[in-house]
Amino acid sequence: MIKSKNNSDHYIWGEHCDSWVLKDTQELSVKQEKMPSGTSEKLHFHNRASQFFYILKGEASFEIEQEKFFIKAGESISIEPKAQHYIFNDTGEELEFLVISCPSTNNDRVEIEK
C-alpha cells in the first residue's frame, strides 16, 4: 500500500507537534513528524530501539548524552539505545523530519526529569 501523510494515522504530541505513522510493526517504525518553531520534546531514552532522524525541512537541534548537534535539511543523525536525548526546534521556521526506529519505540520510552 502506498502511504503518505494523507492516508496515515496521525497524532499530536508535545507542544502542538504532529506525527504521521507511515509504518509501525514490532520490528520497525517510520514516522513523518512536524515541529513548529520553539517546540521541543522531553529528555528520554529507549531501552531497545535505535533511531535514525532524517531532516526534510528546517534545522533540528538535538541534545544527545549532554552534547548538542545541529542537523540541517538533507542531513541525518542516529541515536543508539539507552542514549539520553531529545529534539528541539529553536529556529523561527517549521521543522519536518522522518524518524525511523528499529525495533519500534512502542512501550520503549523512558522519560527523564531534568
CYANA upper distance limits for C-alpha pairs under 8 A (distance plus 0.5 A):
  3 LYS  CA      7 ASN  CA      6.71
  3 LYS  CA      8 SER  CA      6.96
  3 LYS  CA     22 LEU  CA      6.52
  4 SER  CA      8 SER  CA      6.59
  4 SER  CA     22 LEU  CA      7.16
  5 LYS  CA      9 ASP  CA      8.49
  5 LYS  CA     10 HIS  CA      8.40
  5 LYS  CA     20 TRP  CA      6.27
  5 LYS  CA     21 VAL  CA      8.48
  5 LYS  CA     22 LEU  CA      8.00
  5 LYS  CA     32 GLN  CA      8.09
  8 SER  CA     20 TRP  CA      6.36
  8 SER  CA     21 VAL  CA      6.23
  8 SER  CA     22 LEU  CA      6.38
  9 ASP  CA     20 TRP  CA      6.17
  9 ASP  CA     21 VAL  CA      5.87
  9 ASP  CA     22 LEU  CA      8.10
 10 HIS  CA     18 ASP  CA      7.67
 10 HIS  CA     19 SER  CA      6.10
 10 HIS  CA     20 TRP  CA      5.01
 10 HIS  CA     21 VAL  CA      6.84
 11 TYR  CA     18 ASP  CA      6.56
 11 TYR  CA     19 SER  CA      5.93
 11 TYR  CA     20 TRP  CA      7.25
 12 ILE  CA     16 HIS  CA      6.57
 12 ILE  CA     17 CYS  CA      6.00
 12 ILE  CA     18 ASP  CA      5.21
 12 ILE  CA     19 SER  CA      6.71
 13 TRP  CA     17 CYS  CA      5.75
 13 TRP  CA     18 ASP  CA      6.82
 13 TRP  CA     19 SER  CA      7.88
 14 GLY  CA     39 THR  CA      8.27
 14 GLY  CA     40 SER  CA      7.60
 14 GLY  CA     41 GLU  CA      6.50
 15 GLU  CA     39 THR  CA      6.51
 15 GLU  CA     40 SER  CA      7.75
 16 HIS  CA     35 MET  CA      7.93
 16 HIS  CA     36 PRO  CA      7.82
 17 CYS  CA     33 GLU  CA      7.81
 17 CYS  CA     34 LYS  CA      6.19
 17 CYS  CA     35 MET  CA      5.26
 17 CYS  CA     36 PRO  CA      7.05
 17 CYS  CA     39 THR  CA      8.16
 18 ASP  CA     33 GLU  CA      5.95
 18 ASP  CA     34 LYS  CA      5.58
 18 ASP  CA     35 MET  CA      7.19
 19 SER  CA     31 LYS  CA      6.88
 19 SER  CA     32 GLN  CA      6.28
 19 SER  CA     33 GLU  CA      4.89
 19 SER  CA     34 LYS  CA      7.09
 20 TRP  CA     31 LYS  CA      5.99
 20 TRP  CA     32 GLN  CA      5.72
 20 TRP  CA     33 GLU  CA      6.80
 21 VAL  CA     29 SER  CA      8.21
 21 VAL  CA     30 VAL  CA      6.84
 21 VAL  CA     31 LYS  CA      5.15
 21 VAL  CA     32 GLN  CA      7.24
 22 LEU  CA     29 SER  CA      8.22
 22 LEU  CA     30 VAL  CA      5.94
 22 LEU  CA     31 LYS  CA      5.87
 22 LEU  CA     32 GLN  CA      7.57
 23 LYS  CA     28 LEU  CA      7.71
 23 LYS  CA     29 SER  CA      5.89
 23 LYS  CA     30 VAL  CA      5.48
 23 LYS  CA     31 LYS  CA      7.45
 24 ASP  CA     28 LEU  CA      6.45
 24 ASP  CA     29 SER  CA      4.90
 24 ASP  CA     30 VAL  CA      6.98
 24 ASP  CA    104 SER  CA      7.37
 25 THR  CA     29 SER  CA      6.68
 25 THR  CA    104 SER  CA      7.08
 26 GLN  CA    103 PRO  CA      6.50
 26 GLN  CA    104 SER  CA      5.87
 27 GLU  CA    102 CYS  CA      6.29
 27 GLU  CA    103 PRO  CA      4.72
 27 GLU  CA    104 SER  CA      6.20
 28 LEU  CA    100 ILE  CA      7.76
 28 LEU  CA    101 SER  CA      6.29
 28 LEU  CA    102 CYS  CA      5.31
 28 LEU  CA    103 PRO  CA      5.44
 28 LEU  CA    104 SER  CA      5.47
 29 SER  CA     99 VAL  CA      8.41
 29 SER  CA    100 ILE  CA      6.09
 29 SER  CA    101 SER  CA      5.52
 29 SER  CA    102 CYS  CA      7.05
 29 SER  CA    103 PRO  CA      7.48
 29 SER  CA    104 SER  CA      5.37
 29 SER  CA    105 THR  CA      7.82
 30 VAL  CA     98 LEU  CA      7.50
 30 VAL  CA     99 VAL  CA      6.38
 30 VAL  CA    100 ILE  CA      5.03
 30 VAL  CA    101 SER  CA      7.04
 31 LYS  CA     98 LEU  CA      6.12
 31 LYS  CA     99 VAL  CA      5.85
 31 LYS  CA    100 ILE  CA      7.01
 32 GLN  CA     96 GLU  CA      7.79
 32 GLN  CA     97 PHE  CA      6.27
 32 GLN  CA     98 LEU  CA      5.00
 32 GLN  CA     99 VAL  CA      6.97
 33 GLU  CA     96 GLU  CA      6.13
 33 GLU  CA     97 PHE  CA      5.94
 33 GLU  CA     98 LEU  CA      6.71
 33 GLU  CA     99 VAL  CA      7.97
 34 LYS  CA     94 GLU  CA      7.62
 34 LYS  CA     95 LEU  CA      6.09
 34 LYS  CA     96 GLU  CA      4.89
 34 LYS  CA     97 PHE  CA      7.11
 35 MET  CA     39 THR  CA      6.81
 35 MET  CA     40 SER  CA      8.22
 35 MET  CA     89 ASN  CA      7.29
 35 MET  CA     94 GLU  CA      6.43
 35 MET  CA     95 LEU  CA      5.56
 35 MET  CA     96 GLU  CA      6.91
 36 PRO  CA     89 ASN  CA      7.66
 36 PRO  CA     93 GLU  CA      7.53
 36 PRO  CA     94 GLU  CA      5.17
 36 PRO  CA     95 LEU  CA      6.83
 37 SER  CA     89 ASN  CA      6.09
 37 SER  CA     90 ASP  CA      6.63
 37 SER  CA     91 THR  CA      6.27
 37 SER  CA     92 GLY  CA      5.76
 37 SER  CA     93 GLU  CA      5.86
 37 SER  CA     94 GLU  CA      5.82
 37 SER  CA     95 LEU  CA      7.77
 38 GLY  CA     88 PHE  CA      7.97
 38 GLY  CA     89 ASN  CA      5.89
 38 GLY  CA     90 ASP  CA      5.39
 38 GLY  CA     91 THR  CA      7.22
 38 GLY  CA     92 GLY  CA      7.85
 39 THR  CA     88 PHE  CA      6.37
 39 THR  CA     89 ASN  CA      5.94
 39 THR  CA     90 ASP  CA      7.52
 40 SER  CA     86 TYR  CA      7.97
 40 SER  CA     87 ILE  CA      6.42
 40 SER  CA     88 PHE  CA      4.48
 40 SER  CA     89 ASN  CA      6.62
 41 GLU  CA     86 TYR  CA      6.35
 41 GLU  CA     87 ILE  CA      6.46
 41 GLU  CA     88 PHE  CA      6.88
 42 LYS  CA     86 TYR  CA      6.52
 42 LYS  CA    111 GLU  CA      7.28
 42 LYS  CA    112 ILE  CA      7.99
 43 LEU  CA     84 GLN  CA      7.06
 43 LEU  CA     85 HIS  CA      5.93
 43 LEU  CA     86 TYR  CA      5.46
 43 LEU  CA    111 GLU  CA      6.50
 43 LEU  CA    112 ILE  CA      6.00
 43 LEU  CA    113 GLU  CA      7.71
 43 LEU  CA    114 LYS  CA      7.87
 44 HIS  CA     84 GLN  CA      5.87
 44 HIS  CA     85 HIS  CA      6.11
 44 HIS  CA     86 TYR  CA      7.05
 44 HIS  CA    109 ARG  CA      7.17
 44 HIS  CA    110 VAL  CA      5.87
 44 HIS  CA    111 GLU  CA      4.67
 44 HIS  CA    112 ILE  CA      5.74
 45 PHE  CA     81 PRO  CA      7.54
 45 PHE  CA     82 LYS  CA      5.76
 45 PHE  CA     83 ALA  CA      6.11
 45 PHE  CA     84 GLN  CA      5.18
 45 PHE  CA     85 HIS  CA      6.70
 45 PHE  CA    109 ARG  CA      6.38
 45 PHE  CA    110 VAL  CA      5.92
 45 PHE  CA    111 GLU  CA      7.20
 45 PHE  CA    112 ILE  CA      8.40
 46 HIS  CA     50 SER  CA      8.06
 46 HIS  CA     81 PRO  CA      5.90
 46 HIS  CA     82 LYS  CA      5.79
 46 HIS  CA     83 ALA  CA      7.80
 46 HIS  CA    105 THR  CA      7.53
 46 HIS  CA    108 ASP  CA      5.78
 46 HIS  CA    109 ARG  CA      5.35
 46 HIS  CA    110 VAL  CA      6.71
 47 ASN  CA     81 PRO  CA      5.96
 47 ASN  CA     82 LYS  CA      5.67
 47 ASN  CA    108 ASP  CA      6.49
 47 ASN  CA    109 ARG  CA      7.70
 47 ASN  CA    110 VAL  CA      8.32
 48 ARG  CA     81 PRO  CA      5.87
 48 ARG  CA     82 LYS  CA      7.87
 48 ARG  CA    103 PRO  CA      7.48
 48 ARG  CA    105 THR  CA      8.38
 48 ARG  CA    108 ASP  CA      7.28
 49 ALA  CA     80 GLU  CA      7.75
 49 ALA  CA     81 PRO  CA      5.83
 49 ALA  CA    101 SER  CA      6.50
 49 ALA  CA    102 CYS  CA      5.69
 49 ALA  CA    103 PRO  CA      5.59
 49 ALA  CA    104 SER  CA      6.88
 49 ALA  CA    105 THR  CA      6.40
 49 ALA  CA    108 ASP  CA      7.71
 50 SER  CA     78 SER  CA      7.87
 50 SER  CA     79 ILE  CA      6.21
 50 SER  CA     80 GLU  CA      5.10
 50 SER  CA     81 PRO  CA      5.51
 50 SER  CA    101 SER  CA      6.19
 50 SER  CA    102 CYS  CA      6.00
 50 SER  CA    103 PRO  CA      7.65
 51 GLN  CA     78 SER  CA      6.15
 51 GLN  CA     79 ILE  CA      5.59
 51 GLN  CA     80 GLU  CA      7.05
 51 GLN  CA     81 PRO  CA      8.42
 51 GLN  CA     99 VAL  CA      7.18
 51 GLN  CA    100 ILE  CA      6.08
 51 GLN  CA    101 SER  CA      4.92
 51 GLN  CA    102 CYS  CA      7.05
 52 PHE  CA     76 SER  CA      7.56
 52 PHE  CA     77 ILE  CA      6.36
 52 PHE  CA     78 SER  CA      4.92
 52 PHE  CA     79 ILE  CA      6.89
 52 PHE  CA     98 LEU  CA      8.47
 52 PHE  CA     99 VAL  CA      6.14
 52 PHE  CA    100 ILE  CA      5.58
 52 PHE  CA    101 SER  CA      6.94
 53 PHE  CA     76 SER  CA      5.91
 53 PHE  CA     77 ILE  CA      5.90
 53 PHE  CA     78 SER  CA      6.84
 53 PHE  CA     97 PHE  CA      7.22
 53 PHE  CA     98 LEU  CA      6.15
 53 PHE  CA     99 VAL  CA      5.05
 53 PHE  CA    100 ILE  CA      6.98
 54 TYR  CA     73 ALA  CA      8.24
 54 TYR  CA     74 GLY  CA      7.47
 54 TYR  CA     75 GLU  CA      6.51
 54 TYR  CA     76 SER  CA      4.85
 54 TYR  CA     77 ILE  CA      7.33
 54 TYR  CA     97 PHE  CA      6.01
 54 TYR  CA     98 LEU  CA      5.63
 54 TYR  CA     99 VAL  CA      7.05
 55 ILE  CA     59 GLU  CA      7.74
 55 ILE  CA     60 ALA  CA      7.76
 55 ILE  CA     71 ILE  CA      7.60
 55 ILE  CA     72 LYS  CA      6.79
 55 ILE  CA     73 ALA  CA      5.18
 55 ILE  CA     74 GLY  CA      6.24
 55 ILE  CA     75 GLU  CA      6.34
 55 ILE  CA     76 SER  CA      6.68
 55 ILE  CA     95 LEU  CA      8.31
 55 ILE  CA     96 GLU  CA      6.79
 55 ILE  CA     97 PHE  CA      4.80
 55 ILE  CA     98 LEU  CA      6.99
 56 LEU  CA     73 ALA  CA      5.55
 56 LEU  CA     74 GLY  CA      6.66
 56 LEU  CA     95 LEU  CA      8.27
 56 LEU  CA     96 GLU  CA      5.90
 56 LEU  CA     97 PHE  CA      5.35
 56 LEU  CA     98 LEU  CA      7.67
 57 LYS  CA     72 LYS  CA      8.15
 57 LYS  CA     73 ALA  CA      5.54
 57 LYS  CA     74 GLY  CA      8.46
 57 LYS  CA     94 GLU  CA      7.95
 57 LYS  CA     95 LEU  CA      6.02
 57 LYS  CA     96 GLU  CA      5.44
 57 LYS  CA     97 PHE  CA      7.23
 58 GLY  CA     72 LYS  CA      6.74
 58 GLY  CA     73 ALA  CA      6.16
 58 GLY  CA     93 GLU  CA      6.88
 58 GLY  CA     94 GLU  CA      6.70
 58 GLY  CA     95 LEU  CA      5.20
 58 GLY  CA     96 GLU  CA      7.13
 59 GLU  CA     70 PHE  CA      7.31
 59 GLU  CA     71 ILE  CA      6.10
 59 GLU  CA     72 LYS  CA      4.87
 59 GLU  CA     73 ALA  CA      6.68
 59 GLU  CA     89 ASN  CA      7.76
 59 GLU  CA     91 THR  CA      7.74
 59 GLU  CA     95 LEU  CA      6.83
 60 ALA  CA     70 PHE  CA      6.27
 60 ALA  CA     71 ILE  CA      5.65
 60 ALA  CA     72 LYS  CA      6.92
 60 ALA  CA     87 ILE  CA      7.30
 60 ALA  CA     88 PHE  CA      6.81
 60 ALA  CA     89 ASN  CA      6.14
 60 ALA  CA     90 ASP  CA      8.46
 60 ALA  CA     95 LEU  CA      7.23
 61 SER  CA     68 LYS  CA      7.52
 61 SER  CA     69 PHE  CA      6.23
 61 SER  CA     70 PHE  CA      5.15
 61 SER  CA     71 ILE  CA      6.88
 61 SER  CA     87 ILE  CA      6.24
 61 SER  CA     88 PHE  CA      5.73
 61 SER  CA     89 ASN  CA      6.55
 61 SER  CA     90 ASP  CA      7.78
 62 PHE  CA     68 LYS  CA      6.11
 62 PHE  CA     69 PHE  CA      5.62
 62 PHE  CA     70 PHE  CA      6.96
 62 PHE  CA     71 ILE  CA      8.43
 62 PHE  CA     85 HIS  CA      7.48
 62 PHE  CA     86 TYR  CA      6.23
 62 PHE  CA     87 ILE  CA      5.00
 62 PHE  CA     88 PHE  CA      6.74
 63 GLU  CA     67 GLU  CA      5.88
 63 GLU  CA     68 LYS  CA      5.03
 63 GLU  CA     69 PHE  CA      6.89
 63 GLU  CA     85 HIS  CA      5.81
 63 GLU  CA     86 TYR  CA      6.06
 63 GLU  CA     87 ILE  CA      7.12
 64 ILE  CA     68 LYS  CA      6.97
 64 ILE  CA     69 PHE  CA      8.22
 64 ILE  CA     79 ILE  CA      8.23
 64 ILE  CA     83 ALA  CA      7.13
 64 ILE  CA     84 GLN  CA      6.25
 64 ILE  CA     85 HIS  CA      4.80
 64 ILE  CA     86 TYR  CA      7.31
 65 GLU  CA     83 ALA  CA      6.54
 65 GLU  CA     84 GLN  CA      5.68
 65 GLU  CA     85 HIS  CA      6.71
 66 GLN  CA     84 GLN  CA      8.33
 66 GLN  CA     85 HIS  CA      8.31
 71 ILE  CA     75 GLU  CA      6.46
 71 ILE  CA     76 SER  CA      7.13
 71 ILE  CA     77 ILE  CA      7.96
 72 LYS  CA     76 SER  CA      8.48
 79 ILE  CA     83 ALA  CA      7.20
 89 ASN  CA     94 GLU  CA      8.27
 89 ASN  CA     95 LEU  CA      7.23
101 SER  CA    105 THR  CA      6.97
104 SER  CA    108 ASP  CA      8.35
105 THR  CA    109 ARG  CA      6.96
